Amino acid sequence: MVRIVFRPQENPFYPLRVNAMVKSTPLETLTSGKKSAQLKREILRNLLSGGKNIADLSLELGLSVPTLTKVISELIAEGLVINLGKQGATGGRRPSIYGLNPSAGYFMGVDIKHDTIILGIINFRGDMIISQEDAFTIENSRQSFDELCDRISDFISSSHIRRDKLLSIGINIPGRVNPETGYSYSYFFFGEKPLSVLLEEQLGYRVYIENDSRAMAYGEYIYGVGNNEQNLIFLNLSWGFGIGMIIDGGLHYGKSGFSGEYGHFPFFDNEIICSCGKRGCLETEVSGRAAHREFVEKLRQGNISMLSKQYEQGETITINDILEALSKEDMLAIEVMEHIGSSLGRAIAGLINMFNPEVVVLGGTLYEAEDYLLLPIKSAINKYALNFVSKDTAIKVSKLGDSAGLVGICAITRNRTLGL
C-alpha cells in the first residue's frame, strides 16, 4: 500500500527562492555556541506551537521588545522566520504575527516496521508534505542495509526537493539503539563504525537513528493523545513489544540509550524462547508474535476460526489476517486478544505503580484490537495496580496509529538538527 500526501499551499517540486540577504544556512546559524544562536533557538522553539507577536514572545521569554525585534529581523533575513501578517483583532493598532518559514528547510523521517517501511518529509514548520509506505523486511545483513539506503535515496529523488534544502534524515529501528553514539545493536551492527556514520557515508546527509518505540512515544506526546502531558508511557504492541517514556517532559533514554526494553522483562515462568534468546520475557506472551503463535497453535489443536480453511490448505496466516478476523468478531481471535489483554494489563499495573504517569498510550500493530484489549487491560489494572496511584492515570488508544513512528522521528530529527 502506498499513500502520498501533498499540502496544497506548498510545492516542493520546484527550486525555492532564496533571499539575497541570506548569508548562512539554518544549521550554521543555530548550532554555533554563540549567545545569539542560543537566543534564536529559544525563539524558534517558542514558535513551534504556532505564530506569535513580539509582545507575547517578550512576555514568554522574558526579553525586551527591542531585543526581540532585532533578533526576529535577523531570523527573517536568514530565511527562518516569516511575517504572517497582522493579528485579527478589532480596534487599535494590530501587531504582526511571526512564525516559522515552512520553506527554510526540510527533514526526512523513516519508520521501519516488521514488514513495511514508511518514509516522509516535513517542512521547517513541521507539516508533513509527502509520505509513502511500501513493503520491506528488515534483516541484519549488508543486503538489507543496502536496500534500505536505496529506498531512501529513491524517495528523496522522487520528492524533487532541492538537495541543499533537505537538512537531515532520521531513521527508526526496532530493538537496542543508542542515538547518542549512533550504534544499533539489533540490526545493522557491523562493528567498526556507528550505523549513523555508515548511513551518512552512503546517503550524503546527516543521519540520526532512534528506537522505534521512543519515536512513537514522542509523536503521540506532541501530536497525538499525549496532549503534552509531562509523564507518558507509550506501549508499542507490534511484532515485538517495547515502550517509550516521556518523563518530566522529555524522552527518557537511560545511561546507554537502551531504556524501554520492557518486553524483555522476565515476566512469565514459561519455556518460550524470546527473540532476545532468553526465556519467559514479557514479549513471549504480549506481542504480535505471541498473538500469532497462540492463534496458530489453537488452530493446530482443532479450534475453529474463519481462518481454519486457510490454515488447513497450508496458506500463510499473518497477524493482519488475525486482526481482520477479529474485526469480523471471530471468536478464536477474540479469545487470543483477551488473553493478551489480561497479561498486558498486569504488566501495565506494574508500570503505573512504578512511574505514576498521567497517561498510558496503547499503540503499535495491535492497537486495532482496542475493543478486545481495553476491557481485560482495565480489569487487570484494577486488580494489580495501587488504587491511589492508578486513579490519576488515563489509558488511551493511539490517535496517530501507524503514523506515530513517522511523525515522531520527523519531529525528533528537526529538533536535533536545529538544537531545539
Phi, psi and chi 1 to 4 in degrees:
 res  aa     phi    psi   chi1   chi2   chi3   chi4
   1 MET       -  134.1  179.8 -179.4   71.2      -
   2 VAL  -124.1  134.0  176.3      -      -      -
   3 ARG  -132.6  130.7   65.0  172.4 -177.4  -86.7
   4 ILE  -125.0  132.7  -61.7  178.9      -      -
   5 VAL  -126.8  131.3  179.2      -      -      -
   6 PHE  -120.4  140.4  -63.5  101.7      -      -
   7 ARG   -86.6  128.0  -65.5 -179.0   64.0   85.3
   8 PRO   -63.6  -25.7   21.2  -32.5      -      -
   9 GLN   -79.7   -4.1   67.1  -91.2   32.6      -
  10 GLU  -134.1  141.7 -112.2 -174.0  -73.0      -
  11 ASN  -126.7  102.7 -171.1  -17.2      -      -
  12 PRO   -79.7   -0.2   31.6  -34.9      -      -
  13 PHE   -86.0   -6.6  -70.5   83.9      -      -
  14 TYR  -119.3  151.0  -63.5   98.7      -      -
  15 PRO   -55.5  140.7  -24.8   34.6      -      -
  16 LEU   -87.7  143.8  -58.6  168.0      -      -
  17 ARG   -71.4  133.6  -65.9 -179.1 -178.9  178.4
  18 VAL  -108.0  124.6 -178.8      -      -      -
  19 ASN   -61.9  133.3 -168.4  -43.1      -      -
  20 ALA   -63.4  -20.9      -      -      -      -
  21 MET   -78.9  -15.6  -63.4  176.0   65.2      -
  22 VAL   -69.7  121.1  176.6      -      -      -
  23 LYS  -114.9   -8.8  -61.1 -178.2 -171.7  -72.5
  24 SER  -147.5  155.9   56.4      -      -      -
  25 THR   -79.3  163.5   69.0      -      -      -
  26 PRO   -56.1  -36.7  -26.9   35.2      -      -
  27 LEU   -65.8  -45.1  -65.4 -178.3      -      -
  28 GLU   -65.9  -36.3  -65.6  167.8  -17.6      -
  29 THR   -70.4  -38.8  -58.6      -      -      -
  30 LEU   -99.2  -22.1  -62.4  173.3      -      -
  31 THR   -98.3    3.8   56.7      -      -      -
  32 SER   -74.5  164.3   73.4      -      -      -
  33 GLY   -86.8    5.6      -      -      -      -
  34 LYS   -68.8  152.3  -63.3  179.8  179.9  178.6
  35 LYS   -62.9  -35.0 -173.9  176.0 -179.8  179.9
  36 SER   -64.4  -36.1   59.2      -      -      -
  37 ALA   -66.8  -40.1      -      -      -      -
  38 GLN   -63.2  -40.6 -179.2  179.8   -9.2      -
  39 LEU   -65.0  -40.3  178.9   54.7      -      -
  40 LYS   -65.5  -38.4  -71.7  175.5 -179.5  178.1
  41 ARG   -63.3  -39.9  -72.2 -164.4  -63.4  -90.3
  42 GLU   -62.2  -41.0  -73.6  -62.3  -40.2      -
  43 ILE   -66.6  -46.4  -67.6  172.5      -      -
  44 LEU   -63.2  -39.6  -66.5 -179.3      -      -
  45 ARG   -60.5  -39.5 -175.7 -178.3  -65.7  110.6
  46 ASN   -68.7  -29.3 -156.4  -86.0      -      -
  47 LEU   -85.8   -3.9  -67.0  176.6      -      -
  48 LEU   -60.2  -30.2  -71.2  176.0      -      -
  49 SER   -84.3   -5.6   58.3      -      -      -
  50 GLY   137.0  173.6      -      -      -      -
  51 GLY   -68.2  148.3      -      -      -      -
  52 LYS  -145.6  160.0  -62.8  179.3 -179.3  178.6
  53 ASN   -94.3  170.6   60.0   47.2      -      -
  54 ILE   -60.9  -41.1  -65.7  -71.9      -      -
  55 ALA   -62.5  -43.3      -      -      -      -
  56 ASP   -64.6  -43.6  -70.8  -21.2      -      -
  57 LEU   -62.8  -40.0  -72.9  170.3      -      -
  58 SER   -60.6  -43.2  174.5      -      -      -
  59 LEU   -68.1  -42.6 -175.5   63.5      -      -
  60 GLU   -75.6  -31.6  -66.8  175.9   21.5      -
  61 LEU   -99.3  -10.3  -62.7  174.6      -      -
  62 GLY    68.8   34.6      -      -      -      -
  63 LEU  -116.7  154.0  -62.0  169.8      -      -
  64 SER   -71.5  153.8   68.3      -      -      -
  65 VAL   -60.8  -44.0  169.7      -      -      -
  66 PRO   -60.3  -40.8  -26.6   36.5      -      -
  67 THR   -63.5  -45.9  -62.9      -      -      -
  68 LEU   -64.9  -40.7  -90.5  171.6      -      -
  69 THR   -59.4  -41.9  -58.4      -      -      -
  70 LYS   -65.3  -46.9  176.2  178.0  178.8  -64.1
  71 VAL   -68.6  -39.8  179.1      -      -      -
  72 ILE   -60.2  -40.4  -71.6  -70.8      -      -
  73 SER   -61.6  -39.6  -63.3      -      -      -
  74 GLU   -66.5  -41.5  -69.0  176.1    2.0      -
  75 LEU   -64.7  -35.2  -73.2  168.6      -      -
  76 ILE   -66.9  -43.1  -69.5  174.9      -      -
  77 ALA   -64.0  -31.2      -      -      -      -
  78 GLU   -82.8   -3.9  -68.9  161.0   -7.7      -
  79 GLY    83.2   11.5      -      -      -      -
  80 LEU   -92.8  -26.1  -58.3  176.5      -      -
  81 VAL  -128.1  148.0  169.7      -      -      -
  82 ILE  -129.7  156.2   56.0  175.1      -      -
  83 ASN   -83.9  118.6 -172.4  -28.8      -      -
  84 LEU   -88.6    1.7  -61.4  174.7      -      -
  85 GLY   105.2 -174.5      -      -      -      -
  86 LYS   -81.2  147.1  -59.2  -66.6 -176.9  179.7
  87 GLN   -69.6  139.7 -168.7  172.4   30.0      -
  88 GLY   -79.9   64.6      -      -      -      -
  89 ALA  -111.9  155.2      -      -      -      -
  90 THR   -98.2  139.9   56.6      -      -      -
  91 GLY    78.4  145.9      -      -      -      -
  92 GLY    72.3 -178.3      -      -      -      -
  93 ARG   -82.7  122.6 -174.9  176.1  178.8 -179.1
  94 ARG   -84.1  128.6  -65.2 -175.6  -59.7  165.0
  95 PRO   -77.4  154.9   28.4  -34.4      -      -
  96 SER   -78.8  146.7  -66.1      -      -      -
  97 ILE  -105.0  135.5  -59.0  -62.6      -      -
  98 TYR  -117.5  139.9  -60.6   95.1      -      -
  99 GLY  -144.8  173.8      -      -      -      -
 100 LEU   -68.3  139.7  -59.7 -180.0      -      -
 101 ASN   -79.3  109.8  179.2    3.6      -      -
 102 PRO   -58.5  -28.2   20.1  -31.1      -      -
 103 SER   -95.9   12.8   61.4      -      -      -
 104 ALA   -68.3  -25.8      -      -      -      -
 105 GLY   176.5  167.4      -      -      -      -
 106 TYR  -131.0  155.0  -62.0   86.1      -      -
 107 PHE  -134.6  136.0  -51.3   89.5      -      -
 108 MET  -106.5  141.5 -179.1  175.7  177.0      -
 109 GLY  -122.5  145.3      -      -      -      -
 110 VAL  -131.5  122.2 -179.6      -      -      -
 111 ASP  -114.5  111.4 -174.4   30.2      -      -
 112 ILE   -96.2  121.8  -58.0  174.3      -      -
 113 LYS  -109.6 -171.5  -60.5 -178.3 -177.6  -64.1
 114 HIS   -61.0  -44.3  172.2   61.1      -      -
 115 ASP  -136.5   15.3   52.4    8.8      -      -
 116 THR  -141.4  164.6   60.4      -      -      -
 117 ILE  -134.1  132.7 -177.5  172.0      -      -
 118 ILE  -117.1  127.3  -52.5  178.4      -      -
 119 LEU  -119.9  143.7  -50.4   96.3      -      -
 120 GLY  -156.5  162.5      -      -      -      -
 121 ILE  -132.2  131.8  -66.2  176.6      -      -
 122 ILE  -109.7  156.8   63.2  169.9      -      -
 123 ASN   -87.8 -176.3   61.3   22.3      -      -
 124 PHE   -62.1  -30.3 -161.0   75.4      -      -
 125 ARG   -80.1  -17.4 -170.1  171.9   55.9 -161.8
 126 GLY   106.6    4.8      -      -      -      -
 127 ASP   -77.8  134.1  -54.3  -46.2      -      -
 128 MET   -76.4  116.9 -172.7   71.6   66.2      -
 129 ILE  -102.2  -20.9   61.6  169.2      -      -
 130 ILE  -157.7  138.5  178.7  172.8      -      -
 131 SER  -147.9  156.4   66.2      -      -      -
 132 GLN  -152.4  140.6  176.9  176.7  -50.9      -
 133 GLU  -124.6  133.0  179.3  174.3   -5.9      -
 134 ASP  -139.0  164.7  -68.0  -52.2      -      -
 135 ALA   -70.9  137.9      -      -      -      -
 136 PHE  -165.0  132.4  177.4   77.7      -      -
 137 THR  -116.1  116.4  -59.4      -      -      -
 138 ILE   -79.5  135.8 -174.7  172.0      -      -
 139 GLU  -137.0  155.0  -63.3  174.5   -8.4      -
 140 ASN   -85.6   71.2 -169.5   30.8      -      -
 141 SER  -148.1  158.3   66.6      -      -      -
 142 ARG   -63.4  -35.5  -75.3  -79.8 -179.1  178.0
 143 GLN   -62.6  -43.7 -178.7  178.7   -7.4      -
 144 SER   -66.4  -38.4 -177.1      -      -      -
 145 PHE   -61.6  -46.4  172.5   80.6      -      -
 146 ASP   -63.9  -39.3  -69.7  -21.3      -      -
 147 GLU   -64.1  -40.4 -177.0 -177.7   -5.0      -
 148 LEU   -59.6  -46.7  172.5   63.5      -      -
 149 CYS   -62.3  -39.7  -67.6      -      -      -
 150 ASP   -64.0  -42.1  -70.7  -18.0      -      -
 151 ARG   -60.8  -44.6  -64.1  -70.8 -172.4   95.2
 152 ILE   -65.5  -45.9  -66.8  171.6      -      -
 153 SER   -62.4  -41.6  -63.6      -      -      -
 154 ASP   -64.0  -39.9  -69.7  -14.5      -      -
 155 PHE   -65.5  -41.8 -178.8   75.9      -      -
 156 ILE   -61.6  -44.9  -65.9  171.4      -      -
 157 SER   -62.0  -40.8  -62.5      -      -      -
 158 SER   -70.3  -21.8   67.4      -      -      -
 159 SER   -75.5  -25.9   74.7      -      -      -
 160 HIS    62.0   21.0  -65.6  -78.0      -      -
 161 ILE   -76.0  136.1  -71.0  175.6      -      -
 162 ARG   -57.5  136.9 -128.9  173.6   55.9 -171.6
 163 ARG   -56.6  -41.8 -175.6  173.0 -179.4   82.6
 164 ASP   -74.5   -8.9   63.2  -46.4      -      -
 165 LYS   -91.4  -16.8  -76.9  -68.3 -176.2  176.8
 166 LEU   -87.3  110.1 -175.8   60.9      -      -
 167 LEU   -87.5  -29.1  -56.6 -178.4      -      -
 168 SER  -170.5  168.5   57.7      -      -      -
 169 ILE  -130.3  136.4  -59.8  170.5      -      -
 170 GLY  -118.1  139.7      -      -      -      -
 171 ILE  -130.3  125.4  -56.7  175.9      -      -
 172 ASN   -85.1  134.0  -72.6  -18.2      -      -
 173 ILE  -133.1  132.3  -59.9  173.9      -      -
 174 PRO   -65.5  152.1  -15.6   29.1      -      -
 175 GLY    93.6 -153.6      -      -      -      -
 176 ARG   -85.0  111.5  -71.4  165.4  -70.8  -73.8
 177 VAL  -130.6  131.5  174.4      -      -      -
 178 ASN  -110.0  101.2 -172.1  -32.9      -      -
 179 PRO   -64.1  -27.4  -20.4   33.2      -      -
 180 GLU   -71.3  -45.4  -69.0  -59.8  -43.8      -
 181 THR   -87.1  -18.9   63.2      -      -      -
 182 GLY    83.5   12.4      -      -      -      -
 183 TYR   -95.9  141.6  -81.3   98.9      -      -
 184 SER  -116.1  125.5  165.4      -      -      -
 185 TYR  -101.8   -3.9  -65.3   93.0      -      -
 186 SER   -99.6  -35.9  -63.5      -      -      -
 187 TYR  -136.7  144.0  -66.1   97.5      -      -
 188 PHE    60.2   36.3  -50.7  137.3      -      -
 189 PHE   -92.4   93.5 -179.7   52.6      -      -
 190 PHE  -100.9    4.9  -56.6  132.1      -      -
 191 GLY   100.1  -75.8      -      -      -      -
 192 GLU   -70.4  -38.1   68.0  -73.4   -7.3      -
 193 LYS  -123.9  151.4  -69.5 -177.8 -179.5  179.9
 194 PRO   -60.7  148.7  -20.9   32.2      -      -
 195 LEU   -59.5  -38.6  175.8   58.4      -      -
 196 SER   -60.2  -37.0   58.1      -      -      -
 197 VAL   -70.0  -43.2  172.5      -      -      -
 198 LEU   -59.6  -40.9  -66.0  174.7      -      -
 199 LEU   -67.6  -40.0  -71.8  164.0      -      -
 200 GLU   -63.3  -40.8  -73.3  173.3  -10.6      -
 201 GLU   -65.0  -35.6  -68.3  174.8  -11.2      -
 202 GLN   -79.3  -38.0 -166.2   87.3   -7.1      -
 203 LEU   -97.6  -26.8  -61.4  171.0      -      -
 204 GLY    81.9   19.3      -      -      -      -
 205 TYR  -131.7  158.8  -69.3   93.4      -      -
 206 ARG   -65.1  133.9  177.4 -179.6  -63.6 -169.0
 207 VAL  -128.0  135.5  176.1      -      -      -
 208 TYR  -117.1  142.8  -59.6   94.4      -      -
 209 ILE  -115.9  153.2   62.9  172.0      -      -
 210 GLU  -149.5  151.4 -177.0   56.6  -88.5      -
 211 ASN   -69.0  138.9  168.5  -93.9      -      -
 212 ASP   -63.1  -40.2   56.7  -15.9      -      -
 213 SER   -66.1  -38.3  -61.0      -      -      -
 214 ARG   -66.6  -41.1  -84.9 -163.2  -64.1  -95.9
 215 ALA   -63.5  -39.9      -      -      -      -
 216 MET   -64.2  -40.4  -65.1  166.7   82.0      -
 217 ALA   -61.2  -42.4      -      -      -      -
 218 TYR   -68.0  -40.3 -166.6   72.7      -      -
 219 GLY   -60.6  -44.0      -      -      -      -
 220 GLU   -69.9  -33.7 -150.8   64.1   54.9      -
 221 TYR   -65.1  -44.0  167.5   63.5      -      -
 222 ILE   -85.1  -43.8  -61.5  -65.2      -      -
 223 TYR  -117.6   -7.6  -62.2  106.4      -      -
 224 GLY  -109.6 -142.2      -      -      -      -
 225 VAL   -75.6   -7.9  -63.8      -      -      -
 226 GLY   -62.9  -29.9      -      -      -      -
 227 ASN    52.1   35.8 -162.9   30.4      -      -
 228 ASN    57.8   27.8  -74.9  -61.4      -      -
 229 GLU   -63.3  143.3  -63.5  -75.9    6.4      -
 230 GLN   -74.5  -21.4  -65.7  -62.0  -68.8      -
 231 ASN  -133.4  109.6  -63.6  -79.1      -      -
 232 LEU  -136.2  141.1  172.7  149.5      -      -
 233 ILE  -121.8  124.4  -63.0  177.8      -      -
 234 PHE  -105.5  128.1 -179.5   89.6      -      -
 235 LEU  -100.9  114.0  -51.9  178.3      -      -
 236 ASN   -94.1   90.4 -180.0   13.4      -      -
 237 LEU   -90.9   78.5  -81.7  165.2      -      -
 238 SER  -109.4 -143.4  -63.4      -      -      -
 239 TRP   -61.8  -39.1 -171.2 -116.2      -      -
 240 GLY  -104.5 -161.4      -      -      -      -
 241 PHE  -144.7  120.9  176.8   46.1      -      -
 242 GLY  -142.5  168.6      -      -      -      -
 243 ILE  -129.4  155.0   66.6  172.9      -      -
 244 GLY  -121.9  139.5      -      -      -      -
 245 MET  -124.1  130.0  -64.9  179.8  -73.8      -
 246 ILE  -102.6  116.0  -56.5  -69.3      -      -
 247 ILE  -121.7  123.9  -63.1  179.3      -      -
 248 ASP    53.4   39.3  -65.9  -27.4      -      -
 249 GLY    84.2    5.9      -      -      -      -
 250 GLY  -136.6  154.3      -      -      -      -
 251 LEU   -63.4  135.0  -86.3  171.7      -      -
 252 HIS   -98.0  124.6  180.0   67.6      -      -
 253 TYR  -108.4  -30.3  -73.7   90.2      -      -
 254 GLY    83.5  176.7      -      -      -      -
 255 LYS   -57.4  -46.3  171.2   64.3  176.1  176.4
 256 SER  -110.1   11.0  -55.1      -      -      -
 257 GLY    81.8   14.1      -      -      -      -
 258 PHE  -110.0   15.5  -57.6  139.5      -      -
 259 SER   -62.1  155.1   69.2      -      -      -
 260 GLY    99.9    2.7      -      -      -      -
 261 GLU   -83.7   49.7  -65.7  -66.6  -21.0      -
 262 TYR   -66.9  -24.7 -167.1   42.9      -      -
 263 GLY   -62.4  -18.0      -      -      -      -
 264 HIS  -106.5   19.6  -57.9  -66.4      -      -
 265 PHE   -73.0  133.2 -173.5   88.7      -      -
 266 PRO   -73.1   86.4   25.8  -33.3      -      -
 267 PHE   -98.2  -30.6 -155.2   82.9      -      -
 268 PHE  -118.5  149.8  -61.3  103.5      -      -
 269 ASP   -96.4   68.0 -175.3   18.5      -      -
 270 ASN  -126.4  174.5   63.1   32.4      -      -
 271 GLU  -108.0   18.5  -69.0  -59.9  -50.7      -
 272 ILE   -78.3  126.7  -58.1  173.1      -      -
 273 ILE   -81.4  126.0  -60.8  176.4      -      -
 274 CYS   -81.0  168.9 -178.6      -      -      -
 275 SER   -63.9  -20.8   60.3      -      -      -
 276 CYS   -84.1   -7.2   69.2      -      -      -
 277 GLY    98.5   -9.8      -      -      -      -
 278 LYS   -95.9  173.5  -58.5 -175.2 -175.2  -60.3
 279 ARG  -113.0  149.3  -61.1  174.7 -170.6  -90.5
 280 GLY    78.6   11.7      -      -      -      -
 281 CYS   -65.2  153.1  -67.8      -      -      -
 282 LEU   -54.3  -37.2  180.0   58.2      -      -
 283 GLU   -62.8  -23.2 -174.2  176.7  -67.0      -
 284 THR   -68.5  -19.2   62.5      -      -      -
 285 GLU  -129.0   -1.4  -65.1 -166.8   28.8      -
 286 VAL  -134.6   86.7  178.4      -      -      -
 287 SER  -179.3  170.5   63.1      -      -      -
 288 GLY   -64.0  -37.2      -      -      -      -
 289 ARG   -61.7  -42.2 -179.2 -173.6  -73.8  107.6
 290 ALA   -66.5  -41.9      -      -      -      -
 291 ALA   -62.4  -42.9      -      -      -      -
 292 HIS   -64.6  -46.1 -177.7  -91.6      -      -
 293 ARG   -61.6  -46.2 -175.1 -163.3   66.7 -113.7
 294 GLU   -65.5  -40.7 -177.0  176.9  -15.5      -
 295 PHE   -63.2  -47.1 -172.0   88.5      -      -
 296 VAL   -66.1  -38.3  172.7      -      -      -
 297 GLU   -61.6  -40.6  -77.7 -179.3   -2.6      -
 298 LYS   -68.6  -35.2  -72.8 -176.4  177.8  -65.8
 299 LEU   -64.1  -40.5  -73.8  178.0      -      -
 300 ARG   -63.3  -32.5 -173.0  178.9  -61.1  117.0
 301 GLN   -79.6   -4.9  -66.4  166.0    4.1      -
 302 GLY   103.3    3.7      -      -      -      -
 303 ASN   -64.4  147.1  -73.2  -94.0      -      -
 304 ILE   -96.2  138.6  -56.9  -58.9      -      -
 305 SER  -151.5  161.5  163.1      -      -      -
 306 MET   -66.6  -10.9   62.7  177.6   62.1      -
 307 LEU   -97.4    4.3  -63.1  177.7      -      -
 308 SER   -58.8  -45.2  -66.9      -      -      -
 309 LYS   -61.8  -42.4 -175.6  176.7 -179.5 -179.7
 310 GLN   -60.9  -40.5 -174.6  172.9  -33.6      -
 311 TYR   -67.8  -44.4  171.4   75.3      -      -
 312 GLU   -64.6  -28.4  -69.0  164.9   -0.5      -
 313 GLN   -84.9    2.3  -68.0  175.7  -16.3      -
 314 GLY    79.1   14.2      -      -      -      -
 315 GLU   -80.5  150.0  -62.5  177.7   16.7      -
 316 THR   -69.4  135.6  -60.1      -      -      -
 317 ILE  -110.0  122.5  -67.2  177.1      -      -
 318 THR  -101.4  168.8   67.2      -      -      -
 319 ILE   -64.9  -30.9 -172.0   63.3      -      -
 320 ASN   -68.0  -33.8  -70.9  -32.1      -      -
 321 ASP   -62.6  -41.9  -68.2  -28.1      -      -
 322 ILE   -66.1  -41.6  -62.8  171.1      -      -
 323 LEU   -66.3  -35.2  -69.8  171.5      -      -
 324 GLU   -65.7  -42.6  170.7  104.2   12.2      -
 325 ALA   -64.2  -37.3      -      -      -      -
 326 LEU   -61.8  -41.0 -176.1   71.7      -      -
 327 SER   -64.7  -20.0   68.9      -      -      -
 328 LYS  -101.3   16.6  -62.5  175.8 -179.3  176.5
 329 GLU    63.0   39.4  -59.5 -176.3  -11.9      -
 330 ASP   -66.8  124.4  179.5   84.0      -      -
 331 MET   -65.4  -37.2  -70.5  -53.3  -61.2      -
 332 LEU   -66.8  -42.2 -177.8   57.1      -      -
 333 ALA   -63.0  -40.9      -      -      -      -
 334 ILE   -61.6  -44.8  -68.8  173.6      -      -
 335 GLU   -59.7  -43.5  179.4 -176.2  -22.0      -
 336 VAL   -65.5  -45.0  168.2      -      -      -
 337 MET   -68.0  -36.1  -70.5  -56.4  167.3      -
 338 GLU   -66.6  -35.6  -73.2 -178.5  -17.5      -
 339 HIS   -65.6  -43.4  176.7 -114.1      -      -
 340 ILE   -64.3  -42.0  -73.8  178.0      -      -
 341 GLY   -60.2  -38.9      -      -      -      -
 342 SER   -65.2  -45.1 -179.2      -      -      -
 343 SER   -66.8  -39.8  -62.8      -      -      -
 344 LEU   -64.6  -40.6  178.6   58.9      -      -
 345 GLY   -60.5  -39.6      -      -      -      -
 346 ARG   -64.5  -40.1 -175.2  177.5  176.6 -174.4
 347 ALA   -66.9  -38.7      -      -      -      -
 348 ILE   -65.6  -37.5  -66.9  172.8      -      -
 349 ALA   -56.8  -40.4      -      -      -      -
 350 GLY   -63.5  -41.3      -      -      -      -
 351 LEU   -64.8  -41.1  -68.8  173.3      -      -
 352 ILE   -63.3  -46.1  -68.6  173.6      -      -
 353 ASN   -61.7  -32.7  -70.6  -17.0      -      -
 354 MET   -82.9  -43.5 -161.9  179.5  -47.5      -
 355 PHE  -110.0  -16.8  -66.2  102.4      -      -
 356 ASN    49.6   54.7 -170.7 -153.4      -      -
 357 PRO   -78.6  159.5   32.4  -36.1      -      -
 358 GLU   -72.1  -34.9  -75.4  106.0  -36.3      -
 359 VAL  -147.1  141.9   59.8      -      -      -
 360 VAL  -115.8  126.2  172.5      -      -      -
 361 VAL  -110.0  128.0 -177.3      -      -      -
 362 LEU   -93.7  118.5  177.3   66.0      -      -
 363 GLY  -142.6 -167.9      -      -      -      -
 364 GLY    87.9 -175.4      -      -      -      -
 365 THR   -55.9  -41.1  -54.3      -      -      -
 366 LEU   -79.2   -0.4  -62.9 -170.0      -      -
 367 TYR   -61.9  -22.7   86.6   96.9      -      -
 368 GLU   -64.5  -18.8  -63.8  178.6   26.1      -
 369 ALA   -90.6   24.0      -      -      -      -
 370 GLU   -52.0  -43.9   59.3  174.6  -66.9      -
 371 ASP   -62.9  -29.9  -68.2  -21.8      -      -
 372 TYR   -97.5   -7.4  -59.4  100.9      -      -
 373 LEU   -99.6  -38.3  -72.1  175.8      -      -
 374 LEU   -63.6  -41.6  -73.5  177.5      -      -
 375 LEU   -62.2  -52.5 -174.3   58.9      -      -
 376 PRO   -65.8  -30.8   18.4  -29.7      -      -
 377 ILE   -62.2  -50.5  -76.6  174.0      -      -
 378 LYS   -66.1  -35.3  -67.5  179.1  178.2  178.7
 379 SER   -63.1  -44.2  177.5      -      -      -
 380 ALA   -68.4  -37.2      -      -      -      -
 381 ILE   -62.4  -43.5  -71.2  173.8      -      -
 382 ASN   -60.8  -31.4  -70.4  -24.5      -      -
 383 LYS   -81.3  -38.4 -177.4  176.4 -179.2  179.8
 384 TYR  -108.8  -23.0  -65.3  107.3      -      -
 385 ALA   -85.7  152.8      -      -      -      -
 386 LEU   -71.7  125.5  -62.3  171.2      -      -
 387 ASN   -58.0  -42.1  -70.0  -24.3      -      -
 388 PHE   -72.3  -13.0   64.3   88.2      -      -
 389 VAL   -93.4  -47.5  179.1      -      -      -
 390 SER   -72.7  -20.3   63.2      -      -      -
 391 LYS   -64.1  -21.1   66.9 -178.2  178.4   63.8
 392 ASP   -99.3    6.5  -67.1  -35.6      -      -
 393 THR  -107.1  124.4  -61.2      -      -      -
 394 ALA   -93.2  137.0      -      -      -      -
 395 ILE  -102.3  117.5  -51.5  -63.1      -      -
 396 LYS  -127.0  157.3  -61.5 -177.4  178.5 -179.3
 397 VAL   -99.9  141.5  175.7      -      -      -
 398 SER   -49.8  135.6  170.5      -      -      -
 399 LYS   -86.7  -32.7  173.3 -176.9  176.0 -178.5
 400 LEU   -85.6  -19.3  -59.9  177.1      -      -
 401 GLY    58.5 -131.8      -      -      -      -
 402 ASP   -64.2  -16.3  -68.9  -21.4      -      -
 403 SER   -88.6   -5.7  -60.7      -      -      -
 404 ALA   -56.9  -45.1      -      -      -      -
 405 GLY   -65.6  -42.8      -      -      -      -
 406 LEU   -65.6  -46.8  178.6   62.8      -      -
 407 VAL   -60.5  -42.6  169.2      -      -      -
 408 GLY   -66.0  -45.8      -      -      -      -
 409 ILE   -69.8  -32.8 -170.6   57.9      -      -
 410 CYS   -63.2  -44.8  -76.4      -      -      -
 411 ALA   -66.0  -43.1      -      -      -      -
 412 ILE   -62.4  -42.3  -71.6  172.0      -      -
 413 THR   -64.1  -43.8  -59.6      -      -      -
 414 ARG   -61.0  -46.6  178.7 -176.4   62.8  170.8
 415 ASN   -65.3  -39.8  -67.5   -6.0      -      -
 416 ARG   -68.9  -40.9  -75.0 -178.2 -178.2  161.3
 417 THR   -61.8  -40.9  -56.1      -      -      -
 418 LEU   -93.8    1.5  -57.6  178.1      -      -
 419 GLY    71.5   27.6      -      -      -      -
 420 LEU   -96.1      -  -56.4 -178.0      -      -
